[in-house]
Amino acid sequence: MAAAREEDGQIRTQPVFCLLRIDLLESLVKFTHGGGRKIDKWTAMHKTAVVTFDAPGDPPRAFFNANTLGELHDLEKS
């Protein structure tokens, strides 16, 4: 699972950006069919390896979450 440094300096995992083993599919389907929507809750149920992207030269906004058109435009400018 990817992790990156946030603007506040904290390293935060980015569970949407990950590689998954195919044998986790059944667990994911069960989770979502049971009403689960927060990927953090699902990934917490499994052993994970975290790869941190905060080396010199790594873009600090690589995992920026753009929820509005304005945020997307801001991201495109940087």
Biopython code that builds the backbone (N, CA, C, O; Angstrom):
import numpy as np
from Bio.PDB.StructureBuilder import StructureBuilder

atoms = [
    (1, "MET", "N", (0.857, -1.168, 0.000)),
    (1, "MET", "CA", (0.000, 0.000, 0.000)),
    (1, "MET", "C", (0.904, 1.232, 0.000)),
    (1, "MET", "O", (1.892, 1.302, 0.732)),
    (2, "ALA", "N", (0.545, 2.180, -0.824)),
    (2, "ALA", "CA", (1.314, 3.420, -0.888)),
    (2, "ALA", "C", (1.061, 4.269, 0.356)),
    (2, "ALA", "O", (-0.005, 4.206, 0.968)),
    (3, "ALA", "N", (2.064, 5.059, 0.709)),
    (3, "ALA", "CA", (1.941, 6.037, 1.782)),
    (3, "ALA", "C", (2.710, 7.279, 1.340)),
    (3, "ALA", "O", (3.711, 7.188, 0.629)),
    (4, "ALA", "N", (2.226, 8.428, 1.770)),
    (4, "ALA", "CA", (2.882, 9.681, 1.380)),
    (4, "ALA", "C", (2.782, 10.683, 2.511)),
    (4, "ALA", "O", (1.901, 10.599, 3.368)),
    (5, "ARG", "N", (3.709, 11.639, 2.495)),
    (5, "ARG", "CA", (3.711, 12.695, 3.492)),
    (5, "ARG", "C", (2.623, 13.718, 3.166)),
    (5, "ARG", "O", (2.541, 14.214, 2.042)),
    (6, "GLU", "N", (1.802, 14.022, 4.146)),
    (6, "GLU", "CA", (0.736, 15.009, 3.990)),
    (6, "GLU", "C", (1.303, 16.409, 4.224)),
    (6, "GLU", "O", (2.447, 16.556, 4.654)),
    (7, "GLU", "N", (0.509, 17.423, 3.944)),
    (7, "GLU", "CA", (0.952, 18.808, 4.144)),
    (7, "GLU", "C", (1.292, 19.098, 5.596)),
    (7, "GLU", "O", (2.100, 19.985, 5.874)),
    (8, "ASP", "N", (0.681, 18.355, 6.539)),
    (8, "ASP", "CA", (0.973, 18.557, 7.962)),
    (8, "ASP", "C", (2.227, 17.810, 8.407)),
    (8, "ASP", "O", (2.578, 17.837, 9.587)),
    (9, "GLY", "N", (2.910, 17.139, 7.466)),
    (9, "GLY", "CA", (4.146, 16.432, 7.767)),
    (9, "GLY", "C", (3.970, 14.974, 8.146)),
    (9, "GLY", "O", (4.954, 14.241, 8.242)),
    (10, "GLN", "N", (2.742, 14.538, 8.364)),
    (10, "GLN", "CA", (2.473, 13.163, 8.758)),
    (10, "GLN", "C", (2.474, 12.243, 7.529)),
    (10, "GLN", "O", (2.035, 12.632, 6.446)),
    (11, "ILE", "N", (2.974, 11.018, 7.721)),
    (11, "ILE", "CA", (2.894, 10.003, 6.678)),
    (11, "ILE", "C", (1.520, 9.350, 6.784)),
    (11, "ILE", "O", (1.126, 8.908, 7.864)),
    (12, "ARG", "N", (0.789, 9.286, 5.675)),
    (12, "ARG", "CA", (-0.547, 8.701, 5.674)),
    (12, "ARG", "C", (-0.636, 7.655, 4.581)),
    (12, "ARG", "O", (-0.208, 7.887, 3.450)),
    (13, "THR", "N", (-1.195, 6.501, 4.924)),
    (13, "THR", "CA", (-1.377, 5.465, 3.914)),
    (13, "THR", "C", (-2.437, 5.897, 2.914)),
    (13, "THR", "O", (-3.350, 6.657, 3.236)),
    (14, "GLN", "N", (-2.294, 5.403, 1.717)),
    (14, "GLN", "CA", (-3.203, 5.691, 0.612)),
    (14, "GLN", "C", (-3.754, 4.355, 0.108)),
    (14, "GLN", "O", (-3.310, 3.863, -0.929)),
    (15, "PRO", "N", (-4.714, 3.760, 0.825)),
    (15, "PRO", "CA", (-5.133, 2.399, 0.513)),
    (15, "PRO", "C", (-5.764, 2.202, -0.858)),
    (15, "PRO", "O", (-5.845, 1.070, -1.333)),
    (16, "VAL", "N", (-6.210, 3.267, -1.502)),
    (16, "VAL", "CA", (-6.750, 3.111, -2.851)),
    (16, "VAL", "C", (-5.629, 2.755, -3.829)),
    (16, "VAL", "O", (-5.874, 2.149, -4.872)),
    (17, "PHE", "N", (-4.401, 3.136, -3.483)),
    (17, "PHE", "CA", (-3.244, 2.852, -4.321)),
    (17, "PHE", "C", (-2.489, 1.671, -3.732)),
    (17, "PHE", "O", (-1.613, 1.837, -2.883)),
    (18, "CYS", "N", (-2.842, 0.472, -4.198)),
    (18, "CYS", "CA", (-2.203, -0.713, -3.649)),
    (18, "CYS", "C", (-2.244, -1.855, -4.654)),
    (18, "CYS", "O", (-3.007, -1.835, -5.620)),
    (19, "LEU", "N", (-1.420, -2.829, -4.404)),
    (19, "LEU", "CA", (-1.462, -4.079, -5.154)),
    (19, "LEU", "C", (-2.131, -5.099, -4.247)),
    (19, "LEU", "O", (-1.812, -5.191, -3.061)),
    (20, "LEU", "N", (-3.059, -5.864, -4.809)),
    (20, "LEU", "CA", (-3.790, -6.849, -4.015)),
    (20, "LEU", "C", (-3.583, -8.248, -4.574)),
    (20, "LEU", "O", (-3.474, -8.448, -5.783)),
    (21, "ARG", "N", (-3.531, -9.197, -3.671)),
    (21, "ARG", "CA", (-3.499, -10.598, -4.083)),
    (21, "ARG", "C", (-4.908, -10.992, -4.527)),
    (21, "ARG", "O", (-5.891, -10.550, -3.932)),
    (22, "ILE", "N", (-5.010, -11.806, -5.551)),
    (22, "ILE", "CA", (-6.307, -12.218, -6.088)),
    (22, "ILE", "C", (-7.136, -12.967, -5.039)),
    (22, "ILE", "O", (-8.365, -12.939, -5.088)),
    (23, "ASP", "N", (-6.472, -13.630, -4.097)),
    (23, "ASP", "CA", (-7.234, -14.379, -3.089)),
    (23, "ASP", "C", (-7.936, -13.463, -2.080)),
    (23, "ASP", "O", (-8.663, -13.957, -1.218)),
    (24, "LEU", "N", (-7.737, -12.148, -2.166)),
    (24, "LEU", "CA", (-8.465, -11.204, -1.321)),
    (24, "LEU", "C", (-9.795, -10.773, -1.938)),
    (24, "LEU", "O", (-10.583, -10.084, -1.290)),
    (25, "LEU", "N", (-10.048, -11.170, -3.175)),
    (25, "LEU", "CA", (-11.268, -10.756, -3.853)),
    (25, "LEU", "C", (-12.522, -11.161, -3.090)),
    (25, "LEU", "O", (-13.439, -10.353, -2.939)),
    (26, "GLU", "N", (-12.575, -12.392, -2.609)),
    (26, "GLU", "CA", (-13.761, -12.850, -1.882)),
    (26, "GLU", "C", (-14.014, -11.984, -0.644)),
    (26, "GLU", "O", (-15.156, -11.630, -0.352)),
    (27, "SER", "N", (-12.956, -11.650, 0.070)),
    (27, "SER", "CA", (-13.086, -10.806, 1.250)),
    (27, "SER", "C", (-13.601, -9.416, 0.876)),
    (27, "SER", "O", (-14.454, -8.864, 1.570)),
    (28, "LEU", "N", (-13.090, -8.857, -0.205)),
    (28, "LEU", "CA", (-13.524, -7.525, -0.645)),
    (28, "LEU", "C", (-14.992, -7.537, -1.074)),
    (28, "LEU", "O", (-15.750, -6.627, -0.736)),
    (29, "VAL", "N", (-15.384, -8.559, -1.812)),
    (29, "VAL", "CA", (-16.781, -8.668, -2.244)),
    (29, "VAL", "C", (-17.692, -8.802, -1.032)),
    (29, "VAL", "O", (-18.733, -8.148, -0.966)),
    (30, "LYS", "N", (-17.316, -9.637, -0.077)),
    (30, "LYS", "CA", (-18.123, -9.813, 1.134)),
    (30, "LYS", "C", (-18.242, -8.489, 1.892)),
    (30, "LYS", "O", (-19.320, -8.138, 2.371)),
    (31, "PHE", "N", (-17.138, -7.765, 1.999)),
    (31, "PHE", "CA", (-17.124, -6.478, 2.691)),
    (31, "PHE", "C", (-18.074, -5.480, 2.025)),
    (31, "PHE", "O", (-18.889, -4.850, 2.700)),
    (32, "THR", "N", (-17.968, -5.339, 0.705)),
    (32, "THR", "CA", (-18.808, -4.363, 0.008)),
    (32, "THR", "C", (-20.271, -4.790, -0.028)),
    (32, "THR", "O", (-21.162, -3.950, 0.094)),
    (33, "HIS", "N", (-20.525, -6.075, -0.192)),
    (33, "HIS", "CA", (-21.917, -6.546, -0.194)),
    (33, "HIS", "C", (-22.544, -6.424, 1.190)),
    (33, "HIS", "O", (-23.766, -6.352, 1.314)),
    (34, "GLY", "N", (-21.724, -6.401, 2.216)),
    (34, "GLY", "CA", (-22.219, -6.198, 3.576)),
    (34, "GLY", "C", (-22.400, -4.730, 3.925)),
    (34, "GLY", "O", (-22.728, -4.398, 5.064)),
    (35, "GLY", "N", (-22.189, -3.845, 2.951)),
    (35, "GLY", "CA", (-22.388, -2.419, 3.173)),
    (35, "GLY", "C", (-21.116, -1.640, 3.431)),
    (35, "GLY", "O", (-21.164, -0.419, 3.581)),
    (36, "GLY", "N", (-19.971, -2.319, 3.487)),
    (36, "GLY", "CA", (-18.698, -1.635, 3.725)),
    (36, "GLY", "C", (-18.339, -0.712, 2.574)),
    (36, "GLY", "O", (-18.463, -1.085, 1.407)),
    (37, "ARG", "N", (-17.899, 0.479, 2.901)),
    (37, "ARG", "CA", (-17.515, 1.457, 1.874)),
    (37, "ARG", "C", (-16.151, 2.081, 2.132)),
    (37, "ARG", "O", (-15.509, 2.557, 1.196)),
    (38, "LYS", "N", (-15.699, 2.090, 3.372)),
    (38, "LYS", "CA", (-14.417, 2.716, 3.716)),
    (38, "LYS", "C", (-13.287, 1.706, 3.505)),
    (38, "LYS", "O", (-13.155, 0.734, 4.250)),
    (39, "ILE", "N", (-12.484, 1.956, 2.481)),
    (39, "ILE", "CA", (-11.428, 1.006, 2.167)),
    (39, "ILE", "C", (-10.442, 0.837, 3.315)),
    (39, "ILE", "O", (-9.850, -0.231, 3.472)),
    (40, "ASP", "N", (-10.257, 1.901, 4.133)),
    (40, "ASP", "CA", (-9.355, 1.807, 5.289)),
    (40, "ASP", "C", (-9.802, 0.690, 6.240)),
    (40, "ASP", "O", (-8.975, -0.033, 6.797)),
    (41, "LYS", "N", (-11.112, 0.562, 6.415)),
    (41, "LYS", "CA", (-11.637, -0.478, 7.310)),
    (41, "LYS", "C", (-11.383, -1.864, 6.739)),
    (41, "LYS", "O", (-11.074, -2.796, 7.482)),
    (42, "TRP", "N", (-11.511, -2.005, 5.426)),
    (42, "TRP", "CA", (-11.263, -3.305, 4.813)),
    (42, "TRP", "C", (-9.769, -3.661, 4.845)),
    (42, "TRP", "O", (-9.408, -4.786, 5.191)),
    (43, "THR", "N", (-8.914, -2.716, 4.490)),
    (43, "THR", "CA", (-7.484, -3.029, 4.486)),
    (43, "THR", "C", (-6.969, -3.314, 5.894)),
    (43, "THR", "O", (-6.015, -4.074, 6.061)),
    (44, "ALA", "N", (-7.593, -2.711, 6.909)),
    (44, "ALA", "CA", (-7.181, -2.965, 8.299)),
    (44, "ALA", "C", (-7.431, -4.418, 8.709)),
    (44, "ALA", "O", (-6.861, -4.894, 9.691)),
    (45, "MET", "N", (-8.261, -5.102, 7.978)),
    (45, "MET", "CA", (-8.570, -6.499, 8.280)),
    (45, "MET", "C", (-7.503, -7.447, 7.747)),
    (45, "MET", "O", (-7.556, -8.646, 8.019)),
    (46, "HIS", "N", (-6.545, -6.937, 7.001)),
    (46, "HIS", "CA", (-5.553, -7.770, 6.323)),
    (46, "HIS", "C", (-4.132, -7.267, 6.603)),
    (46, "HIS", "O", (-3.915, -6.093, 6.906)),
    (47, "LYS", "N", (-3.195, -8.171, 6.494)),
    (47, "LYS", "CA", (-1.789, -7.814, 6.635)),
    (47, "LYS", "C", (-1.389, -6.986, 5.413)),
    (47, "LYS", "O", (-1.682, -7.360, 4.277)),
    (48, "THR", "N", (-0.726, -5.873, 5.653)),
    (48, "THR", "CA", (-0.309, -5.013, 4.552)),
    (48, "THR", "C", (1.172, -4.657, 4.677)),
    (48, "THR", "O", (1.746, -4.667, 5.766)),
    (49, "ALA", "N", (1.749, -4.353, 3.562)),
    (49, "ALA", "CA", (3.101, -3.794, 3.516)),
    (49, "ALA", "C", (2.956, -2.382, 2.981)),
    (49, "ALA", "O", (2.251, -2.156, 1.997)),
    (50, "VAL", "N", (3.614, -1.439, 3.617)),
    (50, "VAL", "CA", (3.496, -0.030, 3.239)),
    (50, "VAL", "C", (4.770, 0.408, 2.527)),
    (50, "VAL", "O", (5.878, 0.146, 2.995)),
    (51, "VAL", "N", (4.597, 1.074, 1.397)),
    (51, "VAL", "CA", (5.707, 1.644, 0.637)),
    (51, "VAL", "C", (5.546, 3.155, 0.689)),
    (51, "VAL", "O", (4.574, 3.706, 0.173)),
    (52, "THR", "N", (6.505, 3.816, 1.317)),
    (52, "THR", "CA", (6.422, 5.260, 1.519)),
    (52, "THR", "C", (7.046, 6.007, 0.346)),
    (52, "THR", "O", (8.163, 5.711, -0.077)),
    (53, "PHE", "N", (6.305, 6.974, -0.167)),
    (53, "PHE", "CA", (6.764, 7.823, -1.258)),
    (53, "PHE", "C", (7.063, 9.207, -0.692)),
    (53, "PHE", "O", (6.259, 10.130, -0.827)),
    (54, "ASP", "N", (8.231, 9.344, -0.056)),
    (54, "ASP", "CA", (8.631, 10.658, 0.440)),
    (54, "ASP", "C", (10.129, 10.880, 0.280)),
    (54, "ASP", "O", (10.746, 11.621, 1.045)),
    (55, "ALA", "N", (10.698, 10.232, -0.718)),
    (55, "ALA", "CA", (12.115, 10.426, -1.030)),
    (55, "ALA", "C", (12.293, 11.763, -1.741)),
    (55, "ALA", "O", (11.342, 12.292, -2.316)),
    (56, "PRO", "N", (13.502, 12.310, -1.704)),
    (56, "PRO", "CA", (13.741, 13.550, -2.446)),
    (56, "PRO", "C", (13.341, 13.362, -3.918)),
    (56, "PRO", "O", (13.712, 12.374, -4.551)),
    (57, "GLY", "N", (12.598, 14.305, -4.435)),
    (57, "GLY", "CA", (12.145, 14.219, -5.814)),
    (57, "GLY", "C", (10.754, 13.631, -5.985)),
    (57, "GLY", "O", (10.140, 13.799, -7.038)),
    (58, "ASP", "N", (10.240, 12.934, -4.953)),
    (58, "ASP", "CA", (8.870, 12.429, -5.032)),
    (58, "ASP", "C", (7.916, 13.612, -4.939)),
    (58, "ASP", "O", (8.046, 14.428, -4.027)),
    (59, "PRO", "N", (6.959, 13.727, -5.860)),
    (59, "PRO", "CA", (6.043, 14.868, -5.811)),
    (59, "PRO", "C", (5.181, 14.831, -4.550)),
    (59, "PRO", "O", (4.516, 13.826, -4.299)),
    (60, "PRO", "N", (5.175, 15.891, -3.759)),
    (60, "PRO", "CA", (4.439, 15.886, -2.494)),
    (60, "PRO", "C", (2.930, 15.780, -2.654)),
    (60, "PRO", "O", (2.237, 15.412, -1.705)),
    (61, "ARG", "N", (2.411, 16.092, -3.831)),
    (61, "ARG", "CA", (0.959, 16.020, -4.036)),
    (61, "ARG", "C", (0.569, 14.845, -4.932)),
    (61, "ARG", "O", (-0.498, 14.864, -5.545)),
    (62, "ALA", "N", (1.419, 13.831, -5.012)),
    (62, "ALA", "CA", (1.163, 12.691, -5.893)),
    (62, "ALA", "C", (-0.136, 11.977, -5.565)),
    (62, "ALA", "O", (-0.775, 11.424, -6.460)),
    (63, "PHE", "N", (-0.540, 11.976, -4.307)),
    (63, "PHE", "CA", (-1.750, 11.276, -3.895)),
    (63, "PHE", "C", (-2.828, 12.249, -3.419)),
    (63, "PHE", "O", (-3.697, 11.877, -2.630)),
    (64, "PHE", "N", (-2.773, 13.483, -3.894)),
    (64, "PHE", "CA", (-3.740, 14.501, -3.509)),
    (64, "PHE", "C", (-5.149, 14.050, -3.884)),
    (64, "PHE", "O", (-5.364, 13.521, -4.975)),
    (65, "ASN", "N", (-6.091, 14.254, -2.997)),
    (65, "ASN", "CA", (-7.471, 13.857, -3.201)),
    (65, "ASN", "C", (-8.279, 15.058, -3.699)),
    (65, "ASN", "O", (-8.607, 15.956, -2.924)),
    (66, "ALA", "N", (-8.594, 15.067, -4.984)),
    (66, "ALA", "CA", (-9.374, 16.151, -5.572)),
    (66, "ALA", "C", (-10.851, 15.762, -5.570)),
    (66, "ALA", "O", (-11.260, 14.855, -6.295)),
    (67, "ASN", "N", (-11.645, 16.448, -4.755)),
    (67, "ASN", "CA", (-13.071, 16.145, -4.646)),
    (67, "ASN", "C", (-13.966, 17.133, -5.379)),
    (67, "ASN", "O", (-15.157, 16.881, -5.562)),
    (68, "THR", "N", (-13.399, 18.246, -5.793)),
    (68, "THR", "CA", (-14.186, 19.254, -6.510)),
    (68, "THR", "C", (-13.446, 19.648, -7.777)),
    (68, "THR", "O", (-12.252, 19.388, -7.925)),
    (69, "LEU", "N", (-14.170, 20.273, -8.677)),
    (69, "LEU", "CA", (-13.545, 20.746, -9.910)),
    (69, "LEU", "C", (-12.464, 21.779, -9.603)),
    (69, "LEU", "O", (-11.419, 21.797, -10.253)),
    (70, "GLY", "N", (-12.710, 22.638, -8.616)),
    (70, "GLY", "CA", (-11.715, 23.625, -8.208)),
    (70, "GLY", "C", (-10.440, 22.969, -7.697)),
    (70, "GLY", "O", (-9.340, 23.404, -8.036)),
    (71, "GLU", "N", (-10.577, 21.929, -6.887)),
    (71, "GLU", "CA", (-9.391, 21.214, -6.381)),
    (71, "GLU", "C", (-8.644, 20.549, -7.523)),
    (71, "GLU", "O", (-7.414, 20.508, -7.517)),
    (72, "LEU", "N", (-9.369, 20.029, -8.500)),
    (72, "LEU", "CA", (-8.714, 19.416, -9.658)),
    (72, "LEU", "C", (-7.935, 20.465, -10.446)),
    (72, "LEU", "O", (-6.802, 20.217, -10.860)),
    (73, "HIS", "N", (-8.531, 21.624, -10.652)),
    (73, "HIS", "CA", (-7.830, 22.694, -11.358)),
    (73, "HIS", "C", (-6.588, 23.145, -10.594)),
    (73, "HIS", "O", (-5.545, 23.387, -11.202)),
    (74, "ASP", "N", (-6.686, 23.259, -9.284)),
    (74, "ASP", "CA", (-5.521, 23.614, -8.457)),
    (74, "ASP", "C", (-4.422, 22.573, -8.609)),
    (74, "ASP", "O", (-3.244, 22.915, -8.712)),
    (75, "LEU", "N", (-4.803, 21.319, -8.623)),
    (75, "LEU", "CA", (-3.832, 20.236, -8.755)),
    (75, "LEU", "C", (-3.154, 20.280, -10.119)),
    (75, "LEU", "O", (-1.950, 20.050, -10.228)),
    (76, "GLU", "N", (-3.919, 20.573, -11.140)),
    (76, "GLU", "CA", (-3.354, 20.642, -12.497)),
    (76, "GLU", "C", (-2.338, 21.764, -12.637)),
    (76, "GLU", "O", (-1.426, 21.677, -13.459)),
    (77, "LYS", "N", (-2.489, 22.826, -11.834)),
    (77, "LYS", "CA", (-1.559, 23.964, -11.874)),
    (77, "LYS", "C", (-0.237, 23.663, -11.192)),
    (77, "LYS", "O", (0.777, 24.292, -11.496)),
    (78, "SER", "N", (-0.237, 22.707, -10.273)),
    (78, "SER", "CA", (0.992, 22.453, -9.492)),
    (78, "SER", "C", (1.876, 21.417, -10.139)),
    (78, "SER", "O", (2.939, 21.095, -9.608)),
]
sb = StructureBuilder()
sb.init_structure("model")
sb.init_model(0)
sb.init_chain("A")
sb.init_seg("    ")
for serial, (resi, resn, name, xyz) in enumerate(atoms, 1):
    if name == "N":
        sb.init_residue(resn, " ", resi, " ")
    sb.init_atom(name, np.array(xyz, "f"), 0.0, 1.0, " ", f" {name:<3s}", serial, name[0])
structure = sb.get_structure()
